[in-house]
Amino acid sequence: MTAHEGDIYGFIGKNGAGKSTALKMLCSLAAPTSGEIAIFGRPVTDSVSRKRTGILIESPGIYPGLGAEDNMMQKAVCLEKRKEASGDRRKRCAGFFPTCCRMRCVTEAGGWKLKDRETGSRLPIP
């Protein structure tokens, strides 16, 4: 499979078909039994690839006591981005969903939590 810049893909299949495993391999959380996976021409295990790749999963780690904006900052810190760059990127991402950035994640409705997770997945800089 070849994905081009700007393309968005999803995995559809029955239980046990390997959807979650494929996503884990894309994030280098699982190793393929054969073949190789490259993102931007680099192996997924490469630190450059890992910093340029975002993923949205069903149950991401969010801190319920923090608002979406603070959760994004935590994600940026985990990605080892410079504080100044993280703040700029966070503000740009927050522009997509300004309302949910002021809410506490514990009080967010499911749709807002999904927006928070989607916004956080945009933090890696391609």
N, CA, C and O atoms as CSV, one atom per row, in Angstrom:
chain,resi,resn,atom,element,x,y,z
A,1,MET,N,N,0.848,-1.168,0.000
A,1,MET,CA,C,0.000,0.000,0.000
A,1,MET,C,C,0.892,1.230,0.000
A,1,MET,O,O,1.889,1.282,0.721
A,2,THR,N,N,0.542,2.194,-0.790
A,2,THR,CA,C,1.278,3.450,-0.827
A,2,THR,C,C,0.313,4.588,-0.533
A,2,THR,O,O,-0.708,4.731,-1.205
A,3,ALA,N,N,0.629,5.383,0.454
A,3,ALA,CA,C,-0.182,6.555,0.797
A,3,ALA,C,C,0.555,7.792,0.312
A,3,ALA,O,O,1.776,7.891,0.430
A,4,HIS,N,N,-0.185,8.713,-0.223
A,4,HIS,CA,C,0.406,9.952,-0.719
A,4,HIS,C,C,0.141,11.089,0.265
A,4,HIS,O,O,-0.779,11.014,1.079
A,5,GLU,N,N,0.945,12.130,0.185
A,5,GLU,CA,C,0.825,13.260,1.095
A,5,GLU,C,C,-0.608,13.794,1.095
A,5,GLU,O,O,-1.203,14.026,0.043
A,6,GLY,N,N,-1.139,13.980,2.288
A,6,GLY,CA,C,-2.483,14.515,2.444
A,6,GLY,C,C,-3.582,13.475,2.441
A,6,GLY,O,O,-4.730,13.795,2.746
A,7,ASP,N,N,-3.257,12.233,2.102
A,7,ASP,CA,C,-4.258,11.160,2.097
A,7,ASP,C,C,-4.611,10.759,3.522
A,7,ASP,O,O,-3.772,10.812,4.422
A,8,ILE,N,N,-5.842,10.365,3.711
A,8,ILE,CA,C,-6.304,9.861,5.005
A,8,ILE,C,C,-6.899,8.485,4.764
A,8,ILE,O,O,-7.723,8.305,3.867
A,9,TYR,N,N,-6.481,7.518,5.563
A,9,TYR,CA,C,-6.951,6.144,5.413
A,9,TYR,C,C,-7.543,5.642,6.709
A,9,TYR,O,O,-7.185,6.099,7.795
A,10,GLY,N,N,-8.448,4.704,6.580
A,10,GLY,CA,C,-9.011,4.017,7.734
A,10,GLY,C,C,-8.973,2.531,7.460
A,10,GLY,O,O,-8.881,2.112,6.306
A,11,PHE,N,N,-9.042,1.736,8.500
A,11,PHE,CA,C,-9.041,0.282,8.360
A,11,PHE,C,C,-10.422,-0.248,8.716
A,11,PHE,O,O,-10.971,0.077,9.769
A,12,ILE,N,N,-10.972,-1.058,7.842
A,12,ILE,CA,C,-12.277,-1.670,8.064
A,12,ILE,C,C,-12.108,-3.175,7.951
A,12,ILE,O,O,-11.455,-3.659,7.026
A,13,GLY,N,N,-12.684,-3.911,8.876
A,13,GLY,CA,C,-12.602,-5.365,8.817
A,13,GLY,C,C,-13.254,-6.008,10.024
A,13,GLY,O,O,-13.617,-5.339,10.991
A,14,LYS,N,N,-13.391,-7.301,9.945
A,14,LYS,CA,C,-13.993,-8.071,11.034
A,14,LYS,C,C,-13.064,-8.103,12.241
A,14,LYS,O,O,-11.880,-7.782,12.141
A,15,ASN,N,N,-13.621,-8.495,13.376
A,15,ASN,CA,C,-12.803,-8.698,14.573
A,15,ASN,C,C,-11.703,-9.704,14.255
A,15,ASN,O,O,-11.951,-10.738,13.636
A,16,GLY,N,N,-10.495,-9.391,14.684
A,16,GLY,CA,C,-9.380,-10.306,14.471
A,16,GLY,C,C,-8.746,-10.208,13.096
A,16,GLY,O,O,-7.848,-10.988,12.778
A,17,ALA,N,N,-9.196,-9.261,12.266
A,17,ALA,CA,C,-8.650,-9.137,10.910
A,17,ALA,C,C,-7.268,-8.489,10.884
A,17,ALA,O,O,-6.565,-8.582,9.878
A,18,GLY,N,N,-6.868,-7.834,11.972
A,18,GLY,CA,C,-5.542,-7.232,12.030
A,18,GLY,C,C,-5.525,-5.715,11.945
A,18,GLY,O,O,-4.464,-5.128,11.733
A,19,LYS,N,N,-6.666,-5.069,12.105
A,19,LYS,CA,C,-6.724,-3.605,12.022
A,19,LYS,C,C,-5.851,-2.955,13.095
A,19,LYS,O,O,-5.004,-2.115,12.789
A,20,SER,N,N,-6.058,-3.343,14.333
A,20,SER,CA,C,-5.278,-2.763,15.435
A,20,SER,C,C,-3.809,-3.130,15.313
A,20,SER,O,O,-2.938,-2.314,15.615
A,21,THR,N,N,-3.530,-4.337,14.877
A,21,THR,CA,C,-2.140,-4.766,14.702
A,21,THR,C,C,-1.457,-3.924,13.635
A,21,THR,O,O,-0.302,-3.532,13.798
A,22,ALA,N,N,-2.162,-3.644,12.545
A,22,ALA,CA,C,-1.591,-2.803,11.485
A,22,ALA,C,C,-1.262,-1.415,12.021
A,22,ALA,O,O,-0.202,-0.869,11.716
A,23,LEU,N,N,-2.158,-0.842,12.813
A,23,LEU,CA,C,-1.896,0.475,13.393
A,23,LEU,C,C,-0.726,0.425,14.365
A,23,LEU,O,O,0.092,1.344,14.403
A,24,LYS,N,N,-0.644,-0.636,15.143
A,24,LYS,CA,C,0.489,-0.789,16.065
A,24,LYS,C,C,1.801,-0.878,15.293
A,24,LYS,O,O,2.816,-0.333,15.727
A,25,MET,N,N,1.784,-1.559,14.157
A,25,MET,CA,C,3.003,-1.658,13.348
A,25,MET,C,C,3.370,-0.302,12.753
A,25,MET,O,O,4.552,0.025,12.652
A,26,LEU,N,N,2.371,0.493,12.356
A,26,LEU,CA,C,2.646,1.826,11.820
A,26,LEU,C,C,3.297,2.730,12.855
A,26,LEU,O,O,4.040,3.649,12.509
A,27,CYS,N,N,3.014,2.466,14.130
A,27,CYS,CA,C,3.590,3.261,15.221
A,27,CYS,C,C,4.812,2.603,15.835
A,27,CYS,O,O,5.346,3.097,16.828
A,28,SER,N,N,5.251,1.525,15.276
A,28,SER,CA,C,6.377,0.719,15.758
A,28,SER,C,C,6.140,0.160,17.162
A,28,SER,O,O,7.089,-0.070,17.912
A,29,LEU,N,N,4.877,-0.055,17.511
A,29,LEU,CA,C,4.549,-0.706,18.779
A,29,LEU,C,C,4.500,-2.218,18.616
A,29,LEU,O,O,4.467,-2.955,19.602
A,30,ALA,N,N,4.497,-2.677,17.369
A,30,ALA,CA,C,4.546,-4.106,17.045
A,30,ALA,C,C,5.400,-4.250,15.792
A,30,ALA,O,O,5.419,-3.364,14.937
A,31,ALA,N,N,6.098,-5.357,15.692
A,31,ALA,CA,C,6.969,-5.588,14.534
A,31,ALA,C,C,6.263,-6.488,13.518
A,31,ALA,O,O,5.597,-7.451,13.897
A,32,PRO,N,N,6.409,-6.176,12.232
A,32,PRO,CA,C,5.821,-7.065,11.219
A,32,PRO,C,C,6.559,-8.401,11.190
A,32,PRO,O,O,7.758,-8.464,11.461
A,33,THR,N,N,5.836,-9.461,10.862
A,33,THR,CA,C,6.477,-10.778,10.772
A,33,THR,C,C,7.238,-10.926,9.463
A,33,THR,O,O,8.122,-11.775,9.350
A,34,SER,N,N,6.901,-10.108,8.477
A,34,SER,CA,C,7.651,-10.092,7.218
A,34,SER,C,C,7.459,-8.730,6.569
A,34,SER,O,O,6.528,-7.996,6.902
A,35,GLY,N,N,8.333,-8.407,5.658
A,35,GLY,CA,C,8.242,-7.125,4.966
A,35,GLY,C,C,8.749,-5.980,5.819
A,35,GLY,O,O,9.362,-6.184,6.867
A,36,GLU,N,N,8.484,-4.787,5.356
A,36,GLU,CA,C,8.927,-3.599,6.084
A,36,GLU,C,C,7.897,-2.495,5.919
A,36,GLU,O,O,7.107,-2.498,4.975
A,37,ILE,N,N,7.918,-1.566,6.839
A,37,ILE,CA,C,7.008,-0.428,6.802
A,37,ILE,C,C,7.856,0.831,6.849
A,37,ILE,O,O,8.715,0.984,7.717
A,38,ALA,N,N,7.606,1.722,5.911
A,38,ALA,CA,C,8.330,2.988,5.861
A,38,ALA,C,C,7.329,4.135,5.785
A,38,ALA,O,O,6.300,4.041,5.116
A,39,ILE,N,N,7.647,5.198,6.473
A,39,ILE,CA,C,6.859,6.423,6.421
A,39,ILE,C,C,7.810,7.541,6.026
A,39,ILE,O,O,8.866,7.716,6.634
A,40,PHE,N,N,7.428,8.291,5.010
A,40,PHE,CA,C,8.283,9.337,4.469
A,40,PHE,C,C,9.634,8.765,4.043
A,40,PHE,O,O,10.665,9.429,4.150
A,41,GLY,N,N,9.610,7.520,3.559
A,41,GLY,CA,C,10.822,6.875,3.075
A,41,GLY,C,C,11.754,6.363,4.154
A,41,GLY,O,O,12.861,5.916,3.853
A,42,ARG,N,N,11.331,6.418,5.392
A,42,ARG,CA,C,12.174,5.974,6.505
A,42,ARG,C,C,11.450,4.873,7.270
A,42,ARG,O,O,10.221,4.881,7.340
A,43,PRO,N,N,12.186,3.930,7.843
A,43,PRO,CA,C,11.543,2.870,8.638
A,43,PRO,C,C,10.723,3.481,9.780
A,43,PRO,O,O,11.104,4.509,10.339
A,44,VAL,N,N,9.603,2.849,10.120
A,44,VAL,CA,C,8.754,3.391,11.189
A,44,VAL,C,C,9.471,3.426,12.532
A,44,VAL,O,O,9.069,4.170,13.426
A,45,THR,N,N,10.513,2.643,12.684
A,45,THR,CA,C,11.266,2.640,13.939
A,45,THR,C,C,12.223,3.825,14.035
A,45,THR,O,O,12.774,4.088,15.104
A,46,ASP,N,N,12.424,4.535,12.944
A,46,ASP,CA,C,13.319,5.688,12.900
A,46,ASP,C,C,12.706,6.839,13.705
A,46,ASP,O,O,11.507,7.097,13.603
A,47,SER,N,N,13.518,7.525,14.497
A,47,SER,CA,C,12.998,8.595,15.354
A,47,SER,C,C,12.398,9.738,14.545
A,47,SER,O,O,11.450,10.379,14.998
A,48,VAL,N,N,12.932,10.004,13.357
A,48,VAL,CA,C,12.379,11.065,12.511
A,48,VAL,C,C,10.964,10.701,12.075
A,48,VAL,O,O,10.065,11.541,12.120
A,49,SER,N,N,10.764,9.466,11.657
A,49,SER,CA,C,9.426,9.010,11.258
A,49,SER,C,C,8.450,9.096,12.420
A,49,SER,O,O,7.310,9.528,12.250
A,50,ARG,N,N,8.893,8.689,13.584
A,50,ARG,CA,C,8.006,8.686,14.756
A,50,ARG,C,C,7.564,10.093,15.119
A,50,ARG,O,O,6.422,10.289,15.533
A,51,LYS,N,N,8.438,11.073,14.974
A,51,LYS,CA,C,8.090,12.447,15.326
A,51,LYS,C,C,7.198,13.104,14.281
A,51,LYS,O,O,6.557,14.115,14.568
A,52,ARG,N,N,7.147,12.551,13.081
A,52,ARG,CA,C,6.351,13.141,12.004
A,52,ARG,C,C,5.024,12.427,11.789
A,52,ARG,O,O,4.302,12.742,10.843
A,53,THR,N,N,4.700,11.488,12.637
A,53,THR,CA,C,3.510,10.672,12.442
A,53,THR,C,C,2.557,10.837,13.614
A,53,THR,O,O,2.961,10.765,14.775
A,54,GLY,N,N,1.281,11.061,13.295
A,54,GLY,CA,C,0.243,11.140,14.323
A,54,GLY,C,C,-0.750,10.016,14.101
A,54,GLY,O,O,-0.958,9.575,12.971
A,55,ILE,N,N,-1.349,9.563,15.159
A,55,ILE,CA,C,-2.323,8.475,15.048
A,55,ILE,C,C,-3.470,8.755,16.009
A,55,ILE,O,O,-3.268,9.261,17.112
A,56,LEU,N,N,-4.666,8.419,15.573
A,56,LEU,CA,C,-5.851,8.572,16.403
A,56,LEU,C,C,-6.362,7.179,16.728
A,56,LEU,O,O,-6.731,6.419,15.833
A,57,ILE,N,N,-6.382,6.851,18.006
A,57,ILE,CA,C,-6.829,5.527,18.429
A,57,ILE,C,C,-8.098,5.661,19.264
A,57,ILE,O,O,-8.483,6.765,19.650
A,58,GLU,N,N,-8.735,4.545,19.535
A,58,GLU,CA,C,-9.997,4.569,20.275
A,58,GLU,C,C,-9.861,5.082,21.695
A,58,GLU,O,O,-10.685,5.880,22.140
A,59,SER,N,N,-8.858,4.651,22.403
A,59,SER,CA,C,-8.721,5.003,23.812
A,59,SER,C,C,-7.381,5.673,24.069
A,59,SER,O,O,-6.480,5.059,24.640
A,60,PRO,N,N,-7.242,6.921,23.655
A,60,PRO,CA,C,-5.958,7.584,23.854
A,60,PRO,C,C,-5.770,7.982,25.307
A,60,PRO,O,O,-6.733,8.054,26.072
A,61,GLY,N,N,-4.544,8.237,25.676
A,61,GLY,CA,C,-4.272,8.691,27.028
A,61,GLY,C,C,-4.555,10.175,27.138
A,61,GLY,O,O,-3.774,10.995,26.657
A,62,ILE,N,N,-5.656,10.523,27.761
A,62,ILE,CA,C,-5.935,11.926,28.034
A,62,ILE,C,C,-6.051,12.079,29.539
A,62,ILE,O,O,-6.432,11.151,30.253
A,63,TYR,N,N,-5.719,13.256,29.995
A,63,TYR,CA,C,-5.820,13.562,31.418
A,63,TYR,C,C,-7.169,14.235,31.649
A,63,TYR,O,O,-7.354,15.385,31.250
A,64,PRO,N,N,-8.124,13.534,32.292
A,64,PRO,CA,C,-9.479,14.063,32.414
A,64,PRO,C,C,-9.571,15.385,33.163
A,64,PRO,O,O,-10.493,16.161,32.912
A,65,GLY,N,N,-8.654,15.664,34.065
A,65,GLY,CA,C,-8.701,16.905,34.827
A,65,GLY,C,C,-8.179,18.111,34.072
A,65,GLY,O,O,-8.315,19.242,34.540
A,66,LEU,N,N,-7.586,17.886,32.910
A,66,LEU,CA,C,-7.042,18.980,32.108
A,66,LEU,C,C,-7.981,19.301,30.963
A,66,LEU,O,O,-8.761,18.456,30.526
A,67,GLY,N,N,-7.898,20.529,30.485
A,67,GLY,CA,C,-8.636,20.904,29.291
A,67,GLY,C,C,-7.927,20.361,28.064
A,67,GLY,O,O,-6.807,19.858,28.149
A,68,ALA,N,N,-8.587,20.468,26.929
A,68,ALA,CA,C,-8.022,19.942,25.689
A,68,ALA,C,C,-6.697,20.617,25.351
A,68,ALA,O,O,-5.759,19.959,24.903
A,69,GLU,N,N,-6.619,21.932,25.567
A,69,GLU,CA,C,-5.386,22.652,25.243
A,69,GLU,C,C,-4.221,22.145,26.090
A,69,GLU,O,O,-3.123,21.938,25.574
A,70,ASP,N,N,-4.454,21.946,27.382
A,70,ASP,CA,C,-3.393,21.432,28.253
A,70,ASP,C,C,-3.031,19.992,27.899
A,70,ASP,O,O,-1.866,19.603,27.993
A,71,ASN,N,N,-4.023,19.199,27.492
A,71,ASN,CA,C,-3.736,17.839,27.041
A,71,ASN,C,C,-2.843,17.867,25.804
A,71,ASN,O,O,-1.933,17.049,25.668
A,72,MET,N,N,-3.110,18.821,24.897
A,72,MET,CA,C,-2.264,18.931,23.702
A,72,MET,C,C,-0.832,19.286,24.082
A,72,MET,O,O,0.114,18.776,23.482
A,73,MET,N,N,-0.667,20.161,25.079
A,73,MET,CA,C,0.680,20.527,25.512
A,73,MET,C,C,1.391,19.314,26.084
A,73,MET,O,O,2.584,19.130,25.839
A,74,GLN,N,N,0.686,18.481,26.842
A,74,GLN,CA,C,1.288,17.259,27.371
A,74,GLN,C,C,1.736,16.348,26.235
A,74,GLN,O,O,2.814,15.757,26.296
A,75,LYS,N,N,0.908,16.235,25.199
A,75,LYS,CA,C,1.272,15.408,24.048
A,75,LYS,C,C,2.500,15.976,23.356
A,75,LYS,O,O,3.385,15.229,22.938
A,76,ALA,N,N,2.556,17.305,23.233
A,76,ALA,CA,C,3.702,17.942,22.586
A,76,ALA,C,C,4.976,17.685,23.374
A,76,ALA,O,O,6.024,17.407,22.792
A,77,VAL,N,N,4.889,17.777,24.693
A,77,VAL,CA,C,6.055,17.515,25.543
A,77,VAL,C,C,6.514,16.072,25.361
A,77,VAL,O,O,7.712,15.800,25.283
A,78,CYS,N,N,5.553,15.148,25.295
A,78,CYS,CA,C,5.904,13.738,25.092
A,78,CYS,C,C,6.572,13.514,23.744
A,78,CYS,O,O,7.376,12.595,23.589
A,79,LEU,N,N,6.243,14.352,22.771
A,79,LEU,CA,C,6.864,14.244,21.451
A,79,LEU,C,C,8.229,14.922,21.414
A,79,LEU,O,O,8.888,14.951,20.375
A,80,GLU,N,N,8.653,15.474,22.568
A,80,GLU,CA,C,9.963,16.108,22.717
A,80,GLU,C,C,10.133,17.311,21.807
A,80,GLU,O,O,11.215,17.537,21.265
A,81,LYS,N,N,9.090,18.068,21.642
A,81,LYS,CA,C,9.183,19.266,20.824
A,81,LYS,C,C,9.598,20.426,21.717
A,81,LYS,O,O,9.307,20.445,22.912
A,82,ARG,N,N,10.292,21.404,21.109
A,82,ARG,CA,C,10.674,22.587,21.865
A,82,ARG,C,C,9.416,23.272,22.395
A,82,ARG,O,O,8.380,23.288,21.730
A,83,LYS,N,N,9.516,23.829,23.580
A,83,LYS,CA,C,8.344,24.429,24.218
A,83,LYS,C,C,7.730,25.519,23.341
A,83,LYS,O,O,6.507,25.583,23.209
A,84,GLU,N,N,8.560,26.381,22.737
A,84,GLU,CA,C,8.031,27.472,21.916
A,84,GLU,C,C,7.298,26.920,20.697
A,84,GLU,O,O,6.195,27.360,20.372
A,85,ALA,N,N,7.918,25.958,20.030
A,85,ALA,CA,C,7.307,25.365,18.839
A,85,ALA,C,C,6.036,24.623,19.216
A,85,ALA,O,O,5.054,24.652,18.474
A,86,SER,N,N,6.048,23.963,20.357
A,86,SER,CA,C,4.866,23.231,20.811
A,86,SER,C,C,3.710,24.184,21.045
A,86,SER,O,O,2.573,23.896,20.671
A,87,GLY,N,N,3.998,25.313,21.660
A,87,GLY,CA,C,2.947,26.291,21.916
A,87,GLY,C,C,2.353,26.825,20.631
A,87,GLY,O,O,1.135,26.962,20.520
A,88,ASP,N,N,3.208,27.133,19.647
A,88,ASP,CA,C,2.723,27.623,18.357
A,88,ASP,C,C,1.880,26.573,17.663
A,88,ASP,O,O,0.800,26.874,17.156
A,89,ARG,N,N,2.361,25.358,17.639
A,89,ARG,CA,C,1.639,24.266,16.984
A,89,ARG,C,C,0.322,24.004,17.708
A,89,ARG,O,O,-0.707,23.770,17.074
A,90,ARG,N,N,0.360,24.043,19.028
A,90,ARG,CA,C,-0.846,23.816,19.825
A,90,ARG,C,C,-1.896,24.877,19.500
A,90,ARG,O,O,-3.076,24.555,19.358
A,91,LYS,N,N,-1.478,26.142,19.382
A,91,LYS,CA,C,-2.431,27.213,19.069
A,91,LYS,C,C,-3.049,27.011,17.695
A,91,LYS,O,O,-4.243,27.245,17.507
A,92,ARG,N,N,-2.234,26.574,16.725
A,92,ARG,CA,C,-2.770,26.309,15.391
A,92,ARG,C,C,-3.761,25.153,15.435
A,92,ARG,O,O,-4.826,25.220,14.821
A,93,CYS,N,N,-3.415,24.097,16.157
A,93,CYS,CA,C,-4.323,22.951,16.279
A,93,CYS,C,C,-5.598,23.357,17.001
A,93,CYS,O,O,-6.689,22.916,16.640
A,94,ALA,N,N,-5.462,24.193,18.014
A,94,ALA,CA,C,-6.626,24.619,18.788
A,94,ALA,C,C,-7.599,25.404,17.927
A,94,ALA,O,O,-8.794,25.444,18.220
A,95,GLY,N,N,-7.102,26.027,16.870
A,95,GLY,CA,C,-7.971,26.771,15.968
A,95,GLY,C,C,-9.015,25.903,15.299
A,95,GLY,O,O,-10.061,26.401,14.883
A,96,PHE,N,N,-8.747,24.611,15.189
A,96,PHE,CA,C,-9.714,23.707,14.573
A,96,PHE,C,C,-10.946,23.540,15.460
A,96,PHE,O,O,-12.069,23.456,14.964
A,97,PHE,N,N,-10.731,23.494,16.763
A,97,PHE,CA,C,-11.817,23.228,17.702
A,97,PHE,C,C,-11.687,24.150,18.908
A,97,PHE,O,O,-11.392,23.673,20.005
A,98,PRO,N,N,-11.898,25.463,18.741
A,98,PRO,CA,C,-11.638,26.393,19.846
A,98,PRO,C,C,-12.495,26.167,21.085
A,98,PRO,O,O,-12.017,26.395,22.196
A,99,THR,N,N,-13.731,25.732,20.938
A,99,THR,CA,C,-14.604,25.560,22.102
A,99,THR,C,C,-14.088,24.478,23.029
A,99,THR,O,O,-14.037,24.671,24.243
A,100,CYS,N,N,-13.700,23.327,22.459
A,100,CYS,CA,C,-13.297,22.217,23.323
A,100,CYS,C,C,-11.974,22.482,24.012
A,100,CYS,O,O,-11.653,21.805,24.989
A,101,CYS,N,N,-11.189,23.448,23.537
A,101,CYS,CA,C,-9.903,23.730,24.171
A,101,CYS,C,C,-10.081,24.350,25.546
A,101,CYS,O,O,-9.171,24.293,26.374
A,102,ARG,N,N,-11.239,24.940,25.799
A,102,ARG,CA,C,-11.490,25.570,27.098
A,102,ARG,C,C,-12.185,24.627,28.075
A,102,ARG,O,O,-12.310,24.945,29.257
A,103,MET,N,N,-12.635,23.477,27.597
A,103,MET,CA,C,-13.388,22.545,28.446
A,103,MET,C,C,-12.453,21.571,29.148
A,103,MET,O,O,-11.373,21.263,28.645
A,104,ARG,N,N,-12.864,21.099,30.284
A,104,ARG,CA,C,-12.146,20.031,30.968
A,104,ARG,C,C,-12.552,18.717,30.326
A,104,ARG,O,O,-13.731,18.492,30.055
A,105,CYS,N,N,-11.591,17.860,30.085
A,105,CYS,CA,C,-11.881,16.604,29.396
A,105,CYS,C,C,-12.846,15.722,30.167
A,105,CYS,O,O,-13.574,14.930,29.568
A,106,VAL,N,N,-12.861,15.847,31.487
A,106,VAL,CA,C,-13.765,15.015,32.281
A,106,VAL,C,C,-15.222,15.404,32.035
A,106,VAL,O,O,-16.115,14.572,32.196
A,107,THR,N,N,-15.477,16.662,31.646
A,107,THR,CA,C,-16.847,17.116,31.413
A,107,THR,C,C,-17.220,17.118,29.941
A,107,THR,O,O,-18.373,17.385,29.603
A,108,GLU,N,N,-16.282,16.828,29.063
A,108,GLU,CA,C,-16.565,16.843,27.632
A,108,GLU,C,C,-17.512,15.713,27.254
A,108,GLU,O,O,-17.432,14.609,27.792
A,109,ALA,N,N,-18.401,16.007,26.327
A,109,ALA,CA,C,-19.230,14.962,25.740
A,109,ALA,C,C,-18.341,14.123,24.822
A,109,ALA,O,O,-17.239,14.539,24.467
A,110,GLY,N,N,-18.824,12.949,24.444
A,110,GLY,CA,C,-18.033,12.044,23.608
A,110,GLY,C,C,-17.519,12.682,22.333
A,110,GLY,O,O,-16.375,12.453,21.942
A,111,GLY,N,N,-18.356,13.484,21.677
A,111,GLY,CA,C,-17.937,14.137,20.434
A,111,GLY,C,C,-16.791,15.106,20.646
A,111,GLY,O,O,-15.879,15.186,19.823
A,112,TRP,N,N,-16.834,15.850,21.759
A,112,TRP,CA,C,-15.751,16.781,22.060
A,112,TRP,C,C,-14.465,16.029,22.377
A,112,TRP,O,O,-13.378,16.462,21.995
A,113,LYS,N,N,-14.587,14.897,23.078
A,113,LYS,CA,C,-13.389,14.109,23.371
A,113,LYS,C,C,-12.760,13.611,22.082
A,113,LYS,O,O,-11.536,13.586,21.950
A,114,LEU,N,N,-13.600,13.211,21.126
A,114,LEU,CA,C,-13.078,12.762,19.840
A,114,LEU,C,C,-12.354,13.899,19.139
A,114,LEU,O,O,-11.302,13.683,18.539
A,115,LYS,N,N,-12.901,15.109,19.205
A,115,LYS,CA,C,-12.245,16.265,18.588
A,115,LYS,C,C,-10.917,16.549,19.275
A,115,LYS,O,O,-9.932,16.885,18.618
A,116,ASP,N,N,-10.891,16.413,20.601
A,116,ASP,CA,C,-9.646,16.597,21.347
A,116,ASP,C,C,-8.599,15.594,20.880
A,116,ASP,O,O,-7.445,15.955,20.650
A,117,ARG,N,N,-9.000,14.348,20.741
A,117,ARG,CA,C,-8.065,13.310,20.300
A,117,ARG,C,C,-7.599,13.586,18.876
A,117,ARG,O,O,-6.418,13.422,18.571
A,118,GLU,N,N,-8.512,14.002,18.004
A,118,GLU,CA,C,-8.151,14.270,16.612
A,118,GLU,C,C,-7.189,15.443,16.536
A,118,GLU,O,O,-6.230,15.411,15.765
A,119,THR,N,N,-7.438,16.477,17.329
A,119,THR,CA,C,-6.548,17.633,17.348
A,119,THR,C,C,-5.168,17.231,17.848
A,119,THR,O,O,-4.160,17.660,17.286
A,120,GLY,N,N,-5.108,16.419,18.890
A,120,GLY,CA,C,-3.818,15.947,19.407
A,120,GLY,C,C,-3.055,15.130,18.391
A,120,GLY,O,O,-1.824,15.140,18.387
A,121,SER,N,N,-3.762,14.423,17.529
A,121,SER,CA,C,-3.074,13.620,16.512
A,121,SER,C,C,-2.434,14.497,15.452
A,121,SER,O,O,-1.603,14.018,14.680
A,122,ARG,N,N,-2.804,15.777,15.397
A,122,ARG,CA,C,-2.201,16.704,14.432
A,122,ARG,C,C,-0.902,17.319,14.948
A,122,ARG,O,O,-0.217,18.014,14.198
A,123,LEU,N,N,-0.552,17.083,16.194
A,123,LEU,CA,C,0.651,17.695,16.754
A,123,LEU,C,C,1.941,17.308,16.044
A,123,LEU,O,O,2.786,18.180,15.842
A,124,PRO,N,N,2.144,16.053,15.652
A,124,PRO,CA,C,3.378,15.763,14.923
A,124,PRO,C,C,3.446,16.612,13.663
A,124,PRO,O,O,2.436,16.806,12.985
A,125,ILE,N,N,4.613,17.111,13.353
A,125,ILE,CA,C,4.761,18.024,12.222
A,125,ILE,C,C,5.317,17.275,11.025
A,125,ILE,O,O,6.495,16.918,11.006
A,126,PRO,N,N,4.465,17.032,10.009
A,126,PRO,CA,C,4.952,16.314,8.817
A,126,PRO,C,C,5.923,17.150,8.004
A,126,PRO,O,O,6.421,16.692,6.976
